[in-house]
Amino acid sequence: MGQINPTLKDITVKVITKFGRIISIAAVLMATCGAMDAQAQGKDVWPSKPIRFVVPFAAGGSIDVLARLMGRHLETRLGQSIVVENRTGAGGTVGADFVARAPADGYTFLFTAQGPLVLNPFLMKRLPYNAEAAFAPVTVVAEAPNVLVTNQAFPVANFSELRGFAKANPDKMTFGTQGVGTTGHVTGELINQQTGINLTHVAYQGFPPALTDVLAGRVGMMIADTINLLPRIRSGQLRPIAVASAKRSSVLPEVPTFAEAGYPEIVSGPWFAVLAPAGTKLEFRRKLSEEMRHVLAQRDVQEKLTELGVESRGSSPEQFDSYLKSEFKRWGSVIQKAGITLGN
C-alpha cells in the first residue's frame, strides 16, 4: 500500500505544481487579453498618425493661408503633423470630390469655402458627389463678409442714397465681381431680390481686372469680400456702402450693414469650414472642432485673422450641420430664382 499511495509531501508538491501551472496560464492569458485590449483601444485613440487637410483651391490664396495657420497650431495641440494638400479645379469641385471618396477614418478633411458645398450644386449641371450627403460637418472656422463698394467719384455715400440713384439712373447700376457664380455675384442677386433694385452684373476673371475698371469708372460698383477690399478701403481707393454681415464687421466696424438699411436678409460672403467624408466618427469630428476652437481663441491667431481680413467663428459639428442645411436651401433659392448657371 505504501508503494501505491503517494505521501503527503508528494501530493503537496503535485498540487502546488498543478496550481502553479494554472496560475501561470492564467497570468499569460490575462497579459495577452490586456495587450489585445490595449491594441483595440489604440485603434480608437485619435489622432494616431498625420492628418491631411485638402484645400480645393490654389496655394497662396486666403483659404490656403488659413488652413496652414490652423494646421501649425493644431500640430502642437494634437501631437501629429497636419499636411495641407491643394487639389484645385472646377471651382473647388475636384478637391471636394477627392475628400468625398476618401476613407472615413478621421485622417482626411476638406478645408474649403462654401462654393463646393452650397453654390456649385445649383450652378453646375452635374457634380461627381452628392453635396448634401457626401460630407460630415466639423466646424466653421472663419468668414469674410462681402462689401458693396464704389469708387470715390460715384455720387452716393450710403445705401439709402444708392437706392435713390438707382431709380433715376438704372443704366449706371453695374457691379463687377471676380466671376460668374462667385459669392460676390450671388450677393448682388440677393440684393436685387431683397430690395427690388436692378444691379447689372459684370463678370471678370479675378479681382484685379474688376478693381481696375471700378477705379476707372467703367463699372459703377463692386461686390467682394473683406479679404480683398480691406486694403483698398483703408487706403481710400474705394468707398464702402454697406457690409453684408448680420452685425458690423470687426474688421470694418465703421461700415454700416445692410440690416441697418432695413434688409437683414442680406448676409453673405465667403465662409471657411472643415468637413470630413460622410461616415467619419462624430467623436473624431468633435475633438477636431474643439481643438480648432481653442486655436481660434488664441490672441496671436485672432490678430492674424484680422490682418487677413477675416473674422473667427468656430462651431460644433451639430451647429455647423444646421447652418450648412440652411445655407444650402437659401442659396439654392437665390441662384435658381436668378437663373445663374455654369457650363460643365
BALOBA-1460 file (C-alpha; in Angstrom, 3 decimals):
// residues 344
<rec num="1" residu="m" x="0.000" y="0.000" z="0.000"/>
<rec num="2" residu="g" x="2.831" y="2.435" z="0.897"/>
<rec num="3" residu="q" x="4.301" y="1.912" z="-2.553"/>
<rec num="4" residu="i" x="0.985" y="2.567" z="-4.266"/>
<rec num="5" residu="n" x="-0.296" y="5.645" z="-2.331"/>
<rec num="6" residu="p" x="1.765" y="8.809" z="-2.614"/>
<rec num="7" residu="t" x="2.988" y="10.516" z="0.516"/>
<rec num="8" residu="l" x="1.528" y="13.801" z="1.761"/>
<rec num="9" residu="k" x="4.697" y="15.537" z="0.589"/>
<rec num="10" residu="d" x="4.288" y="14.134" z="-2.914"/>
<rec num="11" residu="i" x="0.660" y="15.214" z="-3.004"/>
<rec num="12" residu="t" x="1.539" y="18.700" z="-1.784"/>
<rec num="13" residu="v" x="4.261" y="19.115" z="-4.407"/>
<rec num="14" residu="k" x="1.992" y="17.925" z="-7.185"/>
<rec num="15" residu="v" x="-0.877" y="20.162" z="-6.030"/>
<rec num="16" residu="i" x="1.404" y="23.164" z="-5.844"/>
<rec num="17" residu="t" x="2.854" y="22.306" z="-9.232"/>
<rec num="18" residu="k" x="-0.591" y="21.871" z="-10.704"/>
<rec num="19" residu="f" x="-1.893" y="25.121" z="-9.282"/>
<rec num="20" residu="g" x="1.328" y="26.852" z="-10.193"/>
<rec num="21" residu="r" x="0.757" y="25.918" z="-13.819"/>
<rec num="22" residu="i" x="-2.825" y="27.087" z="-13.583"/>
<rec num="23" residu="i" x="-1.676" y="30.387" z="-12.120"/>
<rec num="24" residu="s" x="0.987" y="30.743" z="-14.819"/>
<rec num="25" residu="i" x="-1.501" y="30.001" z="-17.590"/>
<rec num="26" residu="a" x="-3.977" y="32.496" z="-16.098"/>
<rec num="27" residu="a" x="-1.261" y="35.135" z="-15.910"/>
<rec num="28" residu="v" x="-0.353" y="34.585" z="-19.557"/>
<rec num="29" residu="l" x="-3.989" y="34.780" z="-20.595"/>
<rec num="30" residu="m" x="-4.534" y="37.961" z="-18.594"/>
<rec num="31" residu="a" x="-1.439" y="39.563" z="-20.068"/>
<rec num="32" residu="t" x="-2.499" y="38.549" z="-23.582"/>
<rec num="33" residu="c" x="-6.019" y="39.851" z="-23.113"/>
<rec num="34" residu="g" x="-4.629" y="43.082" z="-21.674"/>
<rec num="35" residu="a" x="-2.368" y="43.559" z="-24.675"/>
<rec num="36" residu="m" x="-5.215" y="42.834" z="-27.064"/>
<rec num="37" residu="d" x="-7.466" y="45.283" z="-25.209"/>
<rec num="38" residu="a" x="-4.796" y="47.986" z="-25.317"/>
<rec num="39" residu="q" x="-4.319" y="47.364" z="-29.028"/>
<rec num="40" residu="a" x="-8.061" y="47.592" z="-29.629"/>
<rec num="41" residu="q" x="-8.258" y="50.824" z="-27.651"/>
<rec num="42" residu="g" x="-5.323" y="52.197" z="-29.606"/>
<rec num="43" residu="k" x="-7.391" y="51.998" z="-32.773"/>
<rec num="44" residu="d" x="-9.871" y="54.456" z="-31.226"/>
<rec num="45" residu="v" x="-7.234" y="56.874" z="-29.950"/>
<rec num="46" residu="w" x="-7.399" y="59.810" z="-32.330"/>
<rec num="47" residu="p" x="-5.195" y="61.029" z="-33.842"/>
<rec num="48" residu="s" x="-2.506" y="58.368" z="-34.011"/>
<rec num="49" residu="k" x="-0.973" y="59.435" z="-37.342"/>
<rec num="50" residu="p" x="-0.684" y="62.571" z="-39.536"/>
<rec num="51" residu="i" x="-3.856" y="64.360" z="-40.633"/>
<rec num="52" residu="r" x="-4.457" y="65.718" z="-44.121"/>
<rec num="53" residu="f" x="-6.299" y="68.984" z="-44.885"/>
<rec num="54" residu="v" x="-7.337" y="69.056" z="-48.542"/>
<rec num="55" residu="v" x="-7.765" y="72.624" z="-49.806"/>
<rec num="56" residu="p" x="-9.648" y="72.638" z="-53.133"/>
<rec num="57" residu="f" x="-8.178" y="75.996" z="-54.161"/>
<rec num="58" residu="a" x="-4.741" y="77.235" z="-55.170"/>
<rec num="59" residu="a" x="-1.807" y="77.534" z="-52.800"/>
<rec num="60" residu="g" x="-1.153" y="81.049" z="-51.551"/>
<rec num="61" residu="g" x="-4.805" y="82.103" z="-51.508"/>
<rec num="62" residu="s" x="-6.592" y="83.214" z="-48.365"/>
<rec num="63" residu="i" x="-8.102" y="79.836" z="-47.586"/>
<rec num="64" residu="d" x="-4.745" y="78.120" z="-48.098"/>
<rec num="65" residu="v" x="-3.097" y="80.593" z="-45.726"/>
<rec num="66" residu="l" x="-5.858" y="79.993" z="-43.190"/>
<rec num="67" residu="a" x="-5.560" y="76.211" z="-43.448"/>
<rec num="68" residu="r" x="-1.794" y="76.329" z="-42.915"/>
<rec num="69" residu="l" x="-2.137" y="78.742" z="-39.996"/>
<rec num="70" residu="m" x="-4.633" y="76.447" z="-38.275"/>
<rec num="71" residu="g" x="-2.556" y="73.393" z="-39.135"/>
<rec num="72" residu="r" x="0.580" y="74.744" z="-37.451"/>
<rec num="73" residu="h" x="-1.256" y="75.400" z="-34.202"/>
<rec num="74" residu="l" x="-3.155" y="72.109" z="-34.311"/>
<rec num="75" residu="e" x="0.082" y="70.148" z="-34.632"/>
<rec num="76" residu="t" x="1.085" y="71.342" z="-31.177"/>
<rec num="77" residu="r" x="-2.291" y="70.563" z="-29.640"/>
<rec num="78" residu="l" x="-2.846" y="67.183" z="-31.302"/>
<rec num="79" residu="g" x="0.734" y="65.926" z="-31.349"/>
<rec num="80" residu="q" x="0.516" y="64.955" z="-35.018"/>
<rec num="81" residu="s" x="1.593" y="66.530" z="-38.309"/>
<rec num="82" residu="i" x="-1.032" y="68.397" z="-40.335"/>
<rec num="83" residu="v" x="-0.388" y="68.111" z="-44.073"/>
<rec num="84" residu="v" x="-2.078" y="70.717" z="-46.279"/>
<rec num="85" residu="e" x="-2.673" y="69.437" z="-49.798"/>
<rec num="86" residu="n" x="-4.008" y="71.616" z="-52.630"/>
<rec num="87" residu="r" x="-6.262" y="69.853" z="-55.154"/>
<rec num="88" residu="t" x="-7.654" y="72.514" z="-57.462"/>
<rec num="89" residu="g" x="-10.120" y="72.592" z="-60.325"/>
<rec num="90" residu="a" x="-13.757" y="73.174" z="-61.274"/>
<rec num="91" residu="g" x="-14.451" y="75.785" z="-58.618"/>
<rec num="92" residu="g" x="-13.323" y="73.539" z="-55.786"/>
<rec num="93" residu="t" x="-15.199" y="70.501" z="-57.028"/>
<rec num="94" residu="v" x="-12.081" y="68.402" z="-57.745"/>
<rec num="95" residu="g" x="-10.750" y="68.650" z="-54.200"/>
<rec num="96" residu="a" x="-14.180" y="68.183" z="-52.667"/>
<rec num="97" residu="d" x="-14.749" y="65.022" z="-54.685"/>
<rec num="98" residu="f" x="-11.364" y="63.666" z="-53.569"/>
<rec num="99" residu="v" x="-12.369" y="64.018" z="-49.929"/>
<rec num="100" residu="a" x="-15.851" y="62.627" z="-50.561"/>
<rec num="101" residu="r" x="-14.189" y="59.430" z="-51.827"/>
<rec num="102" residu="a" x="-11.543" y="59.247" z="-49.078"/>
<rec num="103" residu="p" x="-11.726" y="56.713" z="-46.221"/>
<rec num="104" residu="a" x="-13.906" y="57.941" z="-43.363"/>
<rec num="105" residu="d" x="-11.183" y="57.213" z="-40.808"/>
<rec num="106" residu="g" x="-10.650" y="60.699" z="-39.390"/>
<rec num="107" residu="y" x="-7.408" y="61.448" z="-41.224"/>
<rec num="108" residu="t" x="-8.622" y="63.279" z="-44.344"/>
<rec num="109" residu="f" x="-10.588" y="66.522" z="-44.117"/>
<rec num="110" residu="l" x="-11.857" y="69.117" z="-46.568"/>
<rec num="111" residu="f" x="-10.826" y="72.689" z="-45.701"/>
<rec num="112" residu="t" x="-12.971" y="74.754" z="-48.036"/>
<rec num="113" residu="a" x="-15.044" y="77.815" z="-48.773"/>
<rec num="114" residu="q" x="-18.756" y="77.259" z="-49.318"/>
<rec num="115" residu="g" x="-18.690" y="77.063" z="-53.118"/>
<rec num="116" residu="p" x="-18.368" y="73.268" z="-53.490"/>
<rec num="117" residu="l" x="-20.995" y="72.756" z="-50.777"/>
<rec num="118" residu="v" x="-23.870" y="75.203" z="-51.326"/>
<rec num="119" residu="l" x="-23.225" y="77.078" z="-54.595"/>
<rec num="120" residu="n" x="-21.860" y="74.580" z="-57.123"/>
<rec num="121" residu="p" x="-24.756" y="72.124" z="-56.648"/>
<rec num="122" residu="f" x="-27.042" y="74.779" z="-58.150"/>
<rec num="123" residu="l" x="-24.599" y="76.426" z="-60.558"/>
<rec num="124" residu="m" x="-23.370" y="73.237" z="-62.238"/>
<rec num="125" residu="k" x="-25.388" y="70.721" z="-64.194"/>
<rec num="126" residu="r" x="-23.524" y="67.784" z="-62.703"/>
<rec num="127" residu="l" x="-21.399" y="67.176" z="-59.623"/>
<rec num="128" residu="p" x="-19.395" y="64.000" z="-59.012"/>
<rec num="129" residu="y" x="-20.639" y="63.895" z="-55.413"/>
<rec num="130" residu="n" x="-23.892" y="64.469" z="-53.552"/>
<rec num="131" residu="a" x="-23.247" y="67.750" z="-51.753"/>
<rec num="132" residu="e" x="-25.958" y="67.074" z="-49.178"/>
<rec num="133" residu="a" x="-24.764" y="63.591" z="-48.250"/>
<rec num="134" residu="a" x="-21.061" y="63.271" z="-49.079"/>
<rec num="135" residu="f" x="-19.621" y="65.133" z="-46.087"/>
<rec num="136" residu="a" x="-19.786" y="65.147" z="-42.298"/>
<rec num="137" residu="p" x="-19.510" y="68.649" z="-40.770"/>
<rec num="138" residu="v" x="-16.719" y="69.544" z="-38.340"/>
<rec num="139" residu="t" x="-16.672" y="73.329" z="-37.824"/>
<rec num="140" residu="v" x="-16.972" y="76.754" z="-39.436"/>
<rec num="141" residu="v" x="-13.556" y="78.351" z="-38.966"/>
<rec num="142" residu="a" x="-13.971" y="81.927" z="-40.182"/>
<rec num="143" residu="e" x="-15.839" y="84.210" z="-42.544"/>
<rec num="144" residu="a" x="-15.140" y="87.277" z="-44.652"/>
<rec num="145" residu="p" x="-18.339" y="89.260" z="-45.301"/>
<rec num="146" residu="n" x="-18.920" y="90.804" z="-48.686"/>
<rec num="147" residu="v" x="-18.970" y="94.571" z="-49.059"/>
<rec num="148" residu="l" x="-20.659" y="96.749" z="-51.681"/>
<rec num="149" residu="v" x="-18.175" y="99.464" z="-52.664"/>
<rec num="150" residu="t" x="-17.860" y="102.268" z="-55.212"/>
<rec num="151" residu="n" x="-15.015" y="104.485" z="-56.324"/>
<rec num="152" residu="q" x="-14.753" y="107.910" z="-54.739"/>
<rec num="153" residu="a" x="-16.368" y="109.618" z="-57.728"/>
<rec num="154" residu="f" x="-19.597" y="107.613" z="-57.601"/>
<rec num="155" residu="p" x="-22.316" y="110.016" z="-56.329"/>
<rec num="156" residu="v" x="-23.623" y="108.049" z="-53.329"/>
<rec num="157" residu="a" x="-22.376" y="107.758" z="-49.756"/>
<rec num="158" residu="n" x="-24.739" y="105.162" z="-48.296"/>
<rec num="159" residu="f" x="-27.249" y="102.528" z="-49.324"/>
<rec num="160" residu="s" x="-30.254" y="104.832" z="-48.992"/>
<rec num="161" residu="e" x="-28.683" y="107.254" z="-51.477"/>
<rec num="162" residu="l" x="-27.783" y="104.345" z="-53.735"/>
<rec num="163" residu="r" x="-31.424" y="103.242" z="-53.922"/>
<rec num="164" residu="g" x="-32.476" y="106.752" z="-54.916"/>
<rec num="165" residu="f" x="-29.724" y="106.968" z="-57.508"/>
<rec num="166" residu="a" x="-30.754" y="103.585" z="-58.920"/>
<rec num="167" residu="k" x="-34.290" y="104.802" z="-59.650"/>
<rec num="168" residu="a" x="-33.027" y="107.834" z="-61.539"/>
<rec num="169" residu="n" x="-30.075" y="106.146" z="-63.267"/>
<rec num="170" residu="p" x="-30.875" y="102.466" z="-63.911"/>
<rec num="171" residu="d" x="-28.299" y="102.295" z="-66.724"/>
<rec num="172" residu="k" x="-25.474" y="103.132" z="-64.300"/>
<rec num="173" residu="m" x="-26.179" y="100.350" z="-61.805"/>
<rec num="174" residu="t" x="-23.432" y="97.922" z="-62.813"/>
<rec num="175" residu="f" x="-21.380" y="95.913" z="-60.353"/>
<rec num="176" residu="g" x="-18.206" y="93.978" z="-61.008"/>
<rec num="177" residu="t" x="-17.186" y="90.710" z="-59.400"/>
<rec num="178" residu="q" x="-14.464" y="88.095" z="-59.679"/>
<rec num="179" residu="g" x="-16.632" y="85.920" z="-61.898"/>
<rec num="180" residu="v" x="-19.934" y="84.195" z="-62.560"/>
<rec num="181" residu="g" x="-21.195" y="82.205" z="-59.601"/>
<rec num="182" residu="t" x="-18.818" y="83.768" z="-57.079"/>
<rec num="183" residu="t" x="-20.093" y="84.915" z="-53.700"/>
<rec num="184" residu="g" x="-19.906" y="88.489" z="-54.991"/>
<rec num="185" residu="h" x="-22.182" y="87.606" z="-57.900"/>
<rec num="186" residu="v" x="-24.796" y="85.781" z="-55.832"/>
<rec num="187" residu="t" x="-24.686" y="88.566" z="-53.230"/>
<rec num="188" residu="g" x="-25.584" y="91.057" z="-55.944"/>
<rec num="189" residu="e" x="-28.522" y="88.889" z="-56.971"/>
<rec num="190" residu="l" x="-29.576" y="88.624" z="-53.330"/>
<rec num="191" residu="i" x="-29.542" y="92.433" z="-53.102"/>
<rec num="192" residu="n" x="-31.712" y="92.652" z="-56.206"/>
<rec num="193" residu="q" x="-34.206" y="90.135" z="-54.856"/>
<rec num="194" residu="q" x="-34.411" y="91.719" z="-51.418"/>
<rec num="195" residu="t" x="-34.548" y="95.404" z="-52.420"/>
<rec num="196" residu="g" x="-36.208" y="95.455" z="-55.829"/>
<rec num="197" residu="i" x="-33.416" y="97.465" z="-57.435"/>
<rec num="198" residu="n" x="-31.704" y="96.120" z="-60.540"/>
<rec num="199" residu="l" x="-27.953" y="95.853" z="-60.319"/>
<rec num="200" residu="t" x="-26.401" y="94.566" z="-63.554"/>
<rec num="201" residu="h" x="-23.624" y="92.033" z="-63.116"/>
<rec num="202" residu="v" x="-20.306" y="92.402" z="-64.938"/>
<rec num="203" residu="a" x="-18.119" y="89.306" z="-64.541"/>
<rec num="204" residu="y" x="-14.319" y="89.427" z="-64.590"/>
<rec num="205" residu="q" x="-11.621" y="86.790" z="-64.428"/>
<rec num="206" residu="g" x="-10.482" y="87.514" z="-60.909"/>
<rec num="207" residu="f" x="-10.249" y="90.509" z="-58.615"/>
<rec num="208" residu="p" x="-7.534" y="92.731" z="-60.247"/>
<rec num="209" residu="p" x="-9.335" y="93.462" z="-63.546"/>
<rec num="210" residu="a" x="-12.592" y="94.162" z="-61.724"/>
<rec num="211" residu="l" x="-10.823" y="96.584" z="-59.406"/>
<rec num="212" residu="t" x="-9.162" y="98.335" z="-62.354"/>
<rec num="213" residu="d" x="-12.488" y="99.022" z="-64.071"/>
<rec num="214" residu="v" x="-14.212" y="100.197" z="-60.899"/>
<rec num="215" residu="l" x="-11.398" y="102.637" z="-60.141"/>
<rec num="216" residu="a" x="-11.527" y="103.864" z="-63.735"/>
<rec num="217" residu="g" x="-15.296" y="104.382" z="-63.538"/>
<rec num="218" residu="r" x="-16.112" y="101.897" z="-66.288"/>
<rec num="219" residu="v" x="-18.172" y="99.926" z="-63.768"/>
<rec num="220" residu="g" x="-20.116" y="101.697" z="-61.052"/>
<rec num="221" residu="m" x="-19.688" y="99.310" z="-58.130"/>
<rec num="222" residu="m" x="-18.016" y="96.177" z="-56.931"/>
<rec num="223" residu="i" x="-19.020" y="93.417" z="-54.535"/>
<rec num="224" residu="a" x="-16.195" y="91.440" z="-52.965"/>
<rec num="225" residu="d" x="-15.087" y="90.164" z="-49.585"/>
<rec num="226" residu="t" x="-13.196" y="91.952" z="-46.836"/>
<rec num="227" residu="i" x="-10.050" y="89.962" z="-47.616"/>
<rec num="228" residu="n" x="-9.693" y="91.681" z="-50.987"/>
<rec num="229" residu="l" x="-11.330" y="95.010" z="-50.214"/>
<rec num="230" residu="l" x="-9.949" y="95.893" z="-46.791"/>
<rec num="231" residu="p" x="-6.613" y="97.350" z="-48.030"/>
<rec num="232" residu="r" x="-8.371" y="99.400" z="-50.743"/>
<rec num="233" residu="i" x="-10.960" y="100.748" z="-48.318"/>
<rec num="234" residu="r" x="-8.313" y="101.687" z="-45.767"/>
<rec num="235" residu="s" x="-6.229" y="103.407" z="-48.454"/>
<rec num="236" residu="g" x="-9.235" y="105.452" z="-49.586"/>
<rec num="237" residu="q" x="-9.367" y="103.995" z="-53.100"/>
<rec num="238" residu="l" x="-12.841" y="102.585" z="-52.570"/>
<rec num="239" residu="r" x="-15.862" y="103.833" z="-50.646"/>
<rec num="240" residu="p" x="-17.771" y="101.185" z="-48.675"/>
<rec num="241" residu="i" x="-21.553" y="101.486" z="-48.932"/>
<rec num="242" residu="a" x="-22.721" y="98.530" z="-46.842"/>
<rec num="243" residu="v" x="-21.361" y="95.259" z="-45.476"/>
<rec num="244" residu="a" x="-23.311" y="92.004" z="-45.836"/>
<rec num="245" residu="s" x="-22.951" y="90.748" z="-42.272"/>
<rec num="246" residu="a" x="-25.520" y="90.175" z="-39.538"/>
<rec num="247" residu="k" x="-23.775" y="92.775" z="-37.371"/>
<rec num="248" residu="r" x="-20.986" y="95.230" z="-38.055"/>
<rec num="249" residu="s" x="-17.776" y="93.539" z="-39.086"/>
<rec num="250" residu="s" x="-14.914" y="93.600" z="-36.602"/>
<rec num="251" residu="v" x="-12.518" y="94.370" z="-39.462"/>
<rec num="252" residu="l" x="-14.700" y="97.238" z="-40.794"/>
<rec num="253" residu="p" x="-16.569" y="98.456" z="-37.719"/>
<rec num="254" residu="e" x="-17.240" y="101.880" z="-39.209"/>
<rec num="255" residu="v" x="-19.224" y="100.467" z="-42.172"/>
<rec num="256" residu="p" x="-22.997" y="100.009" z="-41.684"/>
<rec num="257" residu="t" x="-24.683" y="96.729" z="-42.535"/>
<rec num="258" residu="f" x="-27.498" y="96.140" z="-44.995"/>
<rec num="259" residu="a" x="-29.580" y="95.248" z="-41.944"/>
<rec num="260" residu="e" x="-29.186" y="98.823" z="-40.686"/>
<rec num="261" residu="a" x="-30.637" y="99.982" z="-44.007"/>
<rec num="262" residu="g" x="-33.656" y="97.715" z="-43.453"/>
<rec num="263" residu="y" x="-32.510" y="94.492" z="-45.147"/>
<rec num="264" residu="p" x="-31.499" y="91.932" z="-42.516"/>
<rec num="265" residu="e" x="-31.617" y="89.061" z="-45.034"/>
<rec num="266" residu="i" x="-28.646" y="90.455" z="-46.972"/>
<rec num="267" residu="v" x="-25.955" y="88.477" z="-45.184"/>
<rec num="268" residu="s" x="-23.319" y="86.989" z="-47.432"/>
<rec num="269" residu="g" x="-19.660" y="86.401" z="-48.028"/>
<rec num="270" residu="p" x="-17.095" y="83.612" z="-48.114"/>
<rec num="271" residu="w" x="-17.018" y="81.345" z="-45.101"/>
<rec num="272" residu="f" x="-14.343" y="78.763" z="-44.492"/>
<rec num="273" residu="a" x="-15.044" y="75.420" z="-42.913"/>
<rec num="274" residu="v" x="-13.767" y="71.911" z="-42.277"/>
<rec num="275" residu="l" x="-15.655" y="68.734" z="-43.189"/>
<rec num="276" residu="a" x="-14.879" y="65.024" z="-43.220"/>
<rec num="277" residu="p" x="-16.023" y="62.247" z="-45.541"/>
<rec num="278" residu="a" x="-19.507" y="61.019" z="-44.660"/>
<rec num="279" residu="g" x="-19.357" y="58.295" z="-42.038"/>
<rec num="280" residu="t" x="-16.438" y="59.743" z="-40.080"/>
<rec num="281" residu="k" x="-16.969" y="59.185" z="-36.362"/>
<rec num="282" residu="l" x="-18.634" y="62.042" z="-34.518"/>
<rec num="283" residu="e" x="-16.137" y="61.737" z="-31.643"/>
<rec num="284" residu="f" x="-13.244" y="62.454" z="-34.035"/>
<rec num="285" residu="r" x="-15.069" y="65.408" z="-35.528"/>
<rec num="286" residu="r" x="-15.979" y="66.793" z="-32.123"/>
<rec num="287" residu="k" x="-12.381" y="66.511" z="-30.975"/>
<rec num="288" residu="l" x="-11.063" y="68.389" z="-34.009"/>
<rec num="289" residu="s" x="-13.797" y="71.010" z="-33.672"/>
<rec num="290" residu="e" x="-12.917" y="71.597" z="-30.025"/>
<rec num="291" residu="e" x="-9.218" y="71.888" z="-30.756"/>
<rec num="292" residu="m" x="-9.824" y="74.306" z="-33.629"/>
<rec num="293" residu="r" x="-11.948" y="76.494" z="-31.386"/>
<rec num="294" residu="h" x="-9.127" y="76.569" z="-28.834"/>
<rec num="295" residu="v" x="-6.757" y="77.688" z="-31.585"/>
<rec num="296" residu="l" x="-9.173" y="80.373" z="-32.799"/>
<rec num="297" residu="a" x="-9.343" y="81.806" z="-29.278"/>
<rec num="298" residu="q" x="-5.581" y="82.440" z="-29.161"/>
<rec num="299" residu="r" x="-4.626" y="86.097" z="-29.306"/>
<rec num="300" residu="d" x="-1.934" y="85.705" z="-31.961"/>
<rec num="301" residu="v" x="-4.345" y="83.795" z="-34.183"/>
<rec num="302" residu="q" x="-7.023" y="86.460" z="-33.723"/>
<rec num="303" residu="e" x="-4.520" y="89.131" z="-34.732"/>
<rec num="304" residu="k" x="-3.505" y="87.182" z="-37.830"/>
<rec num="305" residu="l" x="-7.119" y="86.679" z="-38.872"/>
<rec num="306" residu="t" x="-7.800" y="90.402" z="-38.537"/>
<rec num="307" residu="e" x="-4.708" y="91.075" z="-40.635"/>
<rec num="308" residu="l" x="-6.101" y="88.725" z="-43.296"/>
<rec num="309" residu="g" x="-9.460" y="90.483" z="-43.183"/>
<rec num="310" residu="v" x="-11.457" y="87.561" z="-41.778"/>
<rec num="311" residu="e" x="-13.418" y="87.029" z="-38.583"/>
<rec num="312" residu="s" x="-13.089" y="83.882" z="-36.489"/>
<rec num="313" residu="r" x="-16.145" y="81.740" z="-35.902"/>
<rec num="314" residu="g" x="-15.896" y="78.189" z="-34.555"/>
<rec num="315" residu="s" x="-18.850" y="75.854" z="-34.145"/>
<rec num="316" residu="s" x="-19.667" y="72.327" z="-33.072"/>
<rec num="317" residu="p" x="-20.374" y="69.681" z="-35.739"/>
<rec num="318" residu="e" x="-24.056" y="69.855" z="-34.834"/>
<rec num="319" residu="q" x="-24.189" y="73.644" z="-35.154"/>
<rec num="320" residu="f" x="-22.372" y="73.523" z="-38.465"/>
<rec num="321" residu="d" x="-24.707" y="70.820" z="-39.745"/>
<rec num="322" residu="s" x="-27.725" y="73.028" z="-39.079"/>
<rec num="323" residu="y" x="-26.031" y="76.054" z="-40.658"/>
<rec num="324" residu="l" x="-24.967" y="74.077" z="-43.718"/>
<rec num="325" residu="k" x="-28.508" y="72.894" z="-44.355"/>
<rec num="326" residu="s" x="-29.894" y="76.414" z="-44.081"/>
<rec num="327" residu="e" x="-27.214" y="77.796" z="-46.424"/>
<rec num="328" residu="f" x="-27.907" y="75.061" z="-48.975"/>
<rec num="329" residu="k" x="-31.588" y="75.939" z="-49.014"/>
<rec num="330" residu="r" x="-31.029" y="79.708" z="-49.030"/>
<rec num="331" residu="w" x="-28.510" y="79.883" z="-51.861"/>
<rec num="332" residu="g" x="-30.333" y="77.284" z="-53.892"/>
<rec num="333" residu="s" x="-33.352" y="79.571" z="-53.884"/>
<rec num="334" residu="v" x="-31.349" y="82.711" z="-54.781"/>
<rec num="335" residu="i" x="-29.404" y="81.048" z="-57.608"/>
<rec num="336" residu="q" x="-32.412" y="79.325" z="-59.146"/>
<rec num="337" residu="k" x="-34.502" y="82.482" z="-58.997"/>
<rec num="338" residu="a" x="-31.692" y="84.470" z="-60.660"/>
<rec num="339" residu="g" x="-31.138" y="81.765" z="-63.275"/>
<rec num="340" residu="i" x="-27.355" y="81.622" z="-62.773"/>
<rec num="341" residu="t" x="-25.625" y="78.639" z="-64.358"/>
<rec num="342" residu="l" x="-22.120" y="77.440" z="-65.116"/>
<rec num="343" residu="g" x="-21.475" y="75.129" z="-68.030"/>
<rec num="344" residu="n" x="-19.933" y="71.738" z="-67.162"/>
